[in-house]
Structures are given as C-alpha cells and as structure tokens.
C-alpha cells in the first residue's frame, strides 16, 4: 500500500536492512553460481558521484557522452578493433537484442532467420520473439562447442546472420569462432559473437598462455561483439557493451528522439533513459586497472578454476562435464537434484542446469570459500549414500 505519510531515513534504512537480510552477498563467498561480482571500490565511487547522469539525453551531459565514446573505444581496442561503434548498455541481453536488430534491419529477407548454437543465451529467445526473427538452432559437438558444419547446413536465403559464443553460460565454452568467421565471409553474412562473459577473460587468458581460439574483430567475419563489464570487469550492475565493426550497424537501429531537453538525437539503444554513471565506471575501471591489472584478476580466476577442477576429480561420485576452458567449472554428481537442494539449504548460491552444477570463479571467490564448499559437497554425497 502506498504510504500516506513518509518515514524517516533511519526507519527506511532499518527496514531495508531487515528485508534484505535474507539475501546472499558476494563478499560472503557463498555465491558461486553467478557471473556477477562485488564491484571494485573505485567503480562504486564513480557511480555514487555521477548517479544523476543520463546518456539518453547526451546534449545535457556532453562530457559523459564523450567518456562513453572513449569507453567504447577502449573496449573496441581490447577486442582487436582500432575504432568501433556502440554503447554501454544494460547488459548482455540488451546487447544481443541490438545485434539481432541490426542484422534484421540490414537484411532484405522476407522471413528472417538467425542461426545460433544450442548453447546460446536465453536473450536470443527474447530477441527472436520481439523482432520476428526465427531462431535456427545448430547442434553441439561432443566438446559442447557448436558444430560449424551443421551451421552451414542450415544457411538459407532467409538467414540474416550467425551467432557464436565466446564463453557459454553453462560451461564457459568458446566456439570455433575462426571457422564461423570464414563461413560468414563465404556466405556474405554478418557474425555476432556473444562474449558477454568471455570478453573480459579471453584476451588476458591468452596473454597468460592459455590456448584459446581467437574470437574478436581480428577475424574479418565478426561484425559485432557483446561484452559485459559488470561481470569480470567488476563494474556495478548494469553495465553491458555492444560493439559494432561498422557504423552502418549502429545507424540501422537508431531512431530519432526529437523532444529531449539537450536537443534532438538519434538513439540506438533499447532503453531511452540510460545511466551515464555506468559508462563512466567502465571508463574508470579500464583506466585504473589497465591490461596488466585485468590480467592479474584473470590469472587468479583461471588458476583457481584448475585447482578446483582437480579437487573435484578426487571426490567419488563426482565427474567434470568437460575440462574448463575459462574460469567456469561444471560438474555432475549422483542424485544431482538432491545434492543441489541440500547445498542450497546450507547457504550456497549455486545453479544446476542441464544435469550439472556450475561454479564460476569470479573475483570475489577465494580458495577458502571453495574448500568449505568442497567439504559440504563431500558431506552431502556421503549422507545420500
């Protein structure tokens, strides 16, 4: 019920504290199944200072718009592009929808179809439904990467584009993006890479010596990339990114917004009002950590994932779904549903999906957290024998 009289700030904050006391927190180390993390203190401070900036009306916040362009430029550089076009958006879902919208708007197909892996994120379901695009699902190989031959078999005159994943949500698998790029070039189709998670992992992991396929704009067939700074980039939610190789993709999804206080502009994002603070936080984090700083973050996460996978192998009744490619470890157990239920009852924020439990080594996850989790896992399995 809408209150007739307001409460004091102290009362409101006390009530919020009570209502949110049941929430799991990142700093507790109990959240192991999320691709988000506790944001970096600098990014929190930037958001606090610039919480009022609206990039939906950039004429009022000219400096903030300039910073967003610089942030997009730095993300483009990270992804192998000298100059890219795009925006800091609400997350991977919006970014993926924008990419599909651009492909559809630039195609003359009467019955537009998009080919994507069975491992693709649920955001594409939203995109297909919203945009009237039929989704054509390509099979996965035994290693859970997309079957490129099956992708080719599904190309028709109605195909408006192809999707590849660089860090699948469930297993952290990186598709054979080079092969998809060649395929896209052969058929004159645009390739979108959903690197919402992998975008802030793969460049640094490759520099550390991990063997991972190329996935970005260094491949000529790649026309757009989704990358989420609010995941491994440690920027507060919401902060996603959509980067296009060419300006025409951005122009294809831009609509006029003539009545804004800052003057008429063309908006390409789904949301009109956009939090400028998020874009400023992306800029600040990249400037603060730089490539070397993010490389250290990824180094810890990758090493932790390999150690964790090794510990899981030693537990009877537990099996890895596949060797981890990124900092995601997924495993199966006997009595999986009961195991998941009991682990959640003990306060662990995990997710079970398609017959396995997924643990993501985000920056807030420490070895001692995982050791405690492994102890609980052993106890739960023993109790179910």
C-alpha positions in Angstrom: 0.0 0.0 0.0 1.3 3.5 -0.9 2.0 5.2 2.5 0.1 8.4 3.3 2.9 9.7 5.4 6.6 9.2 4.9 9.0 7.5 7.3 12.3 8.9 8.5 15.5 8.0 6.6 16.6 6.0 9.6 13.4 4.0 9.6 13.6 3.3 5.9 17.2 2.1 6.0 16.5 -0.1 9.0 13.5 -1.7 7.3 15.6 -2.3 4.1 18.3 -3.9 6.2 15.8 -6.3 7.7 14.1 -7.1 4.3 17.4 -7.8 2.6 19.0 -9.8 5.4 17.9 -13.0 3.6 20.0 -12.0 0.5 23.2 -13.8 -0.2 26.1 -11.4 -0.6 29.2 -11.6 -2.8 31.6 -10.7 0.0 30.4 -13.7 2.0 31.9 -16.0 -0.6 28.7 -18.1 -0.7 27.7 -17.0 -4.2 29.4 -19.5 -6.5 27.0 -19.7 -9.4 26.8 -16.1 -10.5 28.6 -14.3 -13.4 28.4 -11.1 -11.4 30.6 -10.0 -8.6 31.1 -7.3 -5.9 32.1 -4.2 -7.9 35.5 -2.6 -7.5 35.5 0.3 -4.9 36.6 2.8 -7.5 33.7 1.9 -9.7 31.3 2.2 -6.7 32.6 5.7 -6.0 32.3 6.8 -9.6 28.6 5.6 -9.7 28.0 7.5 -6.4 29.4 10.7 -7.8 27.7 10.6 -11.2 24.4 8.8 -10.4 22.4 11.7 -12.0 23.9 11.5 -15.5 21.6 10.4 -18.2 23.1 9.3 -21.5 19.7 9.1 -23.0 19.8 12.9 -23.2 23.5 13.4 -24.1 23.0 17.0 -25.0 22.7 17.7 -21.3 25.7 15.6 -20.4 28.2 16.3 -23.1 31.2 15.3 -21.1 29.7 12.0 -20.0 28.8 11.1 -23.6 32.5 11.8 -24.6 33.6 9.5 -21.8 31.2 6.8 -23.1 32.7 7.1 -26.5 36.2 6.7 -25.0 35.0 3.6 -23.1 33.6 2.1 -26.3 36.9 2.9 -28.0 38.9 1.1 -25.3 36.6 -1.9 -25.4 37.0 -1.9 -29.2 40.8 -1.9 -28.8 40.6 -4.8 -26.3 38.6 -6.7 -28.9 41.1 -6.1 -31.8 39.5 -3.1 -33.4 41.1 0.3 -34.0 37.8 2.1 -34.0 34.4 0.6 -33.1 30.8 1.9 -32.8 28.5 1.1 -29.9 27.2 1.9 -26.5 27.4 0.9 -22.8 24.0 -0.7 -22.3 22.1 -2.6 -19.5 23.8 -5.9 -20.1 24.4 -8.8 -22.4 20.6 -9.3 -23.1 20.2 -5.8 -24.5 23.4 -6.0 -26.4 22.4 -9.3 -28.1 19.0 -7.9 -28.9 20.6 -4.9 -30.5 22.9 -7.0 -32.6 20.0 -9.1 -33.9 18.0 -6.0 -34.6 20.9 -4.5 -36.7 21.2 -7.7 -38.7 17.5 -7.9 -39.3 17.2 -4.2 -40.3 20.1 -4.5 -42.8 18.7 -7.7 -44.4 16.0 -7.9 -47.1 15.0 -11.4 -46.1 11.2 -11.8 -46.1 11.2 -14.4 -43.4 14.4 -13.6 -41.4 16.2 -16.4 -39.7 19.2 -16.4 -37.3 21.5 -19.4 -36.8 22.8 -19.9 -33.3 24.2 -22.7 -31.2 22.0 -24.7 -28.9 24.2 -23.3 -26.1 23.2 -19.7 -26.8 22.0 -17.4 -24.0 18.2 -17.1 -23.4 18.4 -13.4 -24.5 18.2 -14.6 -28.1 14.8 -16.1 -27.4 13.7 -12.6 -26.4 15.3 -11.1 -29.5 13.6 -13.6 -31.8 10.2 -13.1 -30.2 10.5 -9.3 -30.1 11.9 -8.8 -33.6 10.0 -11.5 -35.5 13.2 -13.4 -36.3 13.0 -17.2 -36.5 15.8 -18.9 -34.4 17.5 -21.8 -36.1 19.4 -23.9 -33.6 22.7 -25.5 -34.6 23.9 -28.7 -32.9 26.8 -29.0 -30.5 29.7 -31.3 -30.8 30.9 -33.7 -28.1 33.0 -30.9 -26.6 29.9 -28.7 -26.3 31.1 -26.3 -29.0 28.9 -25.5 -32.0 29.1 -27.8 -34.9 30.2 -25.5 -37.7 29.1 -28.0 -40.4 25.6 -28.0 -39.0 25.6 -24.2 -39.1 26.5 -24.3 -42.7 23.8 -26.9 -43.5 21.2 -24.5 -42.0 22.0 -21.4 -44.1 19.2 -20.4 -46.4 18.2 -17.3 -48.4 16.4 -16.1 -45.2 19.5 -16.2 -43.0 20.3 -12.7 -41.7 23.3 -13.7 -39.5 25.2 -16.2 -37.5 25.9 -16.2 -33.7 28.9 -17.7 -32.0 29.5 -17.9 -28.2 32.8 -16.9 -26.5 32.2 -18.3 -23.1 28.9 -20.2 -22.8 26.8 -19.5 -19.7 26.8 -23.2 -18.6 30.3 -24.4 -19.3 32.4 -21.4 -20.4 33.0 -23.0 -23.8 34.4 -20.8 -26.6 33.1 -21.8 -30.0 35.3 -22.2 -33.1 34.8 -18.5 -33.9 37.6 -18.5 -36.6 35.7 -21.2 -38.6 32.4 -19.3 -38.1 34.1 -16.2 -39.3 35.3 -17.9 -42.5 31.8 -19.3 -43.0 30.2 -15.9 -42.6 32.6 -14.4 -45.1 31.9 -17.2 -47.6 28.2 -16.6 -47.5 28.3 -12.8 -47.1 26.6 -13.0 -43.7 27.4 -11.0 -40.5 28.7 -12.9 -37.5 27.8 -11.8 -34.0 29.9 -13.0 -31.1 28.3 -13.2 -27.6 31.3 -12.6 -25.4 29.3 -11.2 -22.5 31.4 -13.3 -20.2 34.5 -14.2 -22.2 35.2 -10.7 -23.4 36.8 -9.7 -20.1 38.6 -13.1 -19.8 39.9 -14.4 -23.1 42.2 -11.6 -24.1 44.0 -11.8 -20.7 44.0 -15.6 -20.5 45.6 -15.8 -24.0 48.3 -13.4 -22.9 48.9 -15.7 -19.8 49.5 -18.6 -22.2 46.1 -20.4 -22.1 45.3 -21.9 -25.5 42.0 -20.4 -26.6 40.6 -19.6 -30.1 40.5 -16.1 -31.5 37.0 -14.7 -31.0 37.1 -10.9 -31.8 37.4 -8.4 -34.5 40.8 -9.7 -35.6 38.6 -12.2 -37.5 37.2 -10.4 -40.6 33.8 -12.1 -40.4 33.0 -10.8 -36.9 30.7 -7.7 -37.2 29.5 -7.3 -33.6 30.5 -8.4 -30.1 28.7 -8.4 -26.8 31.0 -7.8 -23.8 29.8 -7.2 -20.2 31.9 -5.0 -17.9 29.6 -5.8 -15.0 30.9 -9.4 -15.0 34.7 -9.9 -14.9 35.1 -6.2 -15.5 34.0 -5.5 -11.9 31.7 -2.6 -12.8 28.4 -2.2 -10.9 25.3 -3.5 -12.4 24.1 -2.6 -15.0 26.9 -2.3 -17.5 26.9 -4.3 -20.7 28.5 -3.4 -24.0 27.7 -3.7 -27.7 30.4 -3.1 -30.2 30.0 -3.0 -34.0 32.7 -3.1 -36.6 31.0 -0.6 -38.9 28.9 2.5 -38.2 26.1 1.3 -40.5 25.1 -1.3 -38.0 24.5 1.3 -35.3 22.8 3.6 -37.8 20.4 0.7 -38.8 19.0 0.6 -35.2 18.9 4.3 -34.5 15.7 6.2 -34.1 15.1 10.0 -33.7 14.4 11.4 -30.2 13.4 15.0 -31.1 12.0 16.3 -27.9 14.9 16.0 -25.4 16.0 18.9 -23.3 19.5 18.6 -24.7 18.3 18.7 -28.3 17.3 16.1 -31.0 19.5 13.0 -31.0 19.4 9.5 -32.6 19.1 6.7 -30.1 20.2 3.2 -30.9 19.7 1.5 -27.5 16.5 -0.2 -26.3 16.2 2.0 -23.2 15.7 5.7 -23.7 17.0 7.0 -20.3 20.4 5.4 -19.7 22.6 5.5 -16.6 25.6 7.6 -17.5 27.3 6.5 -14.3 27.7 3.0 -15.6 29.6 4.2 -18.7 31.8 6.4 -16.6 32.5 3.5 -14.3 33.5 1.3 -17.2 35.9 4.0 -18.4 37.3 4.5 -14.8 37.9 0.8 -14.3 39.7 0.3 -17.6 41.9 3.4 -16.9 42.6 2.3 -13.4 43.4 -1.4 -13.9 44.7 -1.4 -17.5 45.5 -4.6 -19.3 48.1 -5.7 -16.7 45.6 -5.2 -13.8 42.9 -7.2 -15.5 45.4 -9.9 -16.4 46.2 -10.4 -12.7 42.4 -10.7 -12.0 42.0 -13.4 -14.7 45.2 -15.2 -13.7 43.9 -15.8 -10.2 40.5 -16.9 -11.6 41.9 -19.3 -14.1 44.4 -20.8 -11.6 41.6 -21.2 -9.1 39.4 -23.0 -11.6 42.1 -25.5 -12.5 42.8 -26.2 -8.8 39.0 -26.6 -8.1 38.6 -29.0 -11.1 41.5 -31.1 -9.7 39.9 -31.3 -6.3 36.5 -32.4 -7.8 38.2 -35.3 -9.6 39.2 -36.7 -6.2 35.7 -36.9 -4.9 33.9 -40.3 -5.6 30.6 -39.8 -7.4 31.6 -36.5 -9.0 32.6 -36.0 -12.6 33.6 -33.0 -14.6 31.3 -32.3 -17.6 34.4 -31.2 -19.6 37.8 -29.6 -18.9 37.3 -25.9 -18.2 38.2 -23.5 -20.9 37.7 -20.3 -18.9 37.1 -19.8 -15.2 33.9 -21.8 -15.1 33.9 -25.4 -13.7 30.8 -27.5 -14.2 30.4 -31.0 -12.7 27.8 -33.7 -12.2 27.0 -36.0 -9.3 24.8 -38.8 -8.5 21.4 -37.7 -7.1 22.1 -34.3 -8.6 18.8 -32.6 -7.6 19.0 -33.8 -4.0 22.7 -32.6 -3.8 21.8 -29.2 -5.2 18.8 -28.8 -2.8 21.0 -29.7 0.2 23.8 -27.4 -0.8 21.4 -24.5 -1.2 19.9 -25.4 2.2 23.4 -24.9 3.6 23.5 -21.4 2.1 25.4 -21.9 -1.2 24.4 -19.8 -4.2 24.8 -22.4 -6.9 22.9 -23.2 -10.1 22.2 -26.7 -11.5 21.5 -26.7 -15.3 21.1 -29.4 -17.8 22.3 -32.1 -15.4 25.3 -30.3 -13.8 26.3 -27.8 -11.2 28.2 -24.7 -12.3 30.7 -22.8 -10.3 32.1 -19.5 -11.6 35.4 -18.3 -10.3 34.6 -14.6 -10.1 36.9 -12.1 -8.4 35.0 -12.4 -5.0 35.6 -16.2 -4.9 38.6 -17.3 -2.7 40.2 -20.7 -2.2 39.0 -20.9 1.4 35.4 -20.4 0.1 35.9 -23.3 -2.3 37.5 -25.5 0.4 34.4 -25.0 2.6 32.1 -25.8 -0.4 34.1 -29.0 -1.2 33.7 -30.1 2.4 30.0 -29.6 2.3 29.8 -31.4 -1.0 31.6 -34.4 0.4 29.3 -34.5 3.4 26.2 -34.2 1.3 27.3 -37.0 -1.0 28.1 -39.2 1.9 24.8 -38.6 3.6 23.0 -39.7 0.4 24.9 -43.0 0.1 
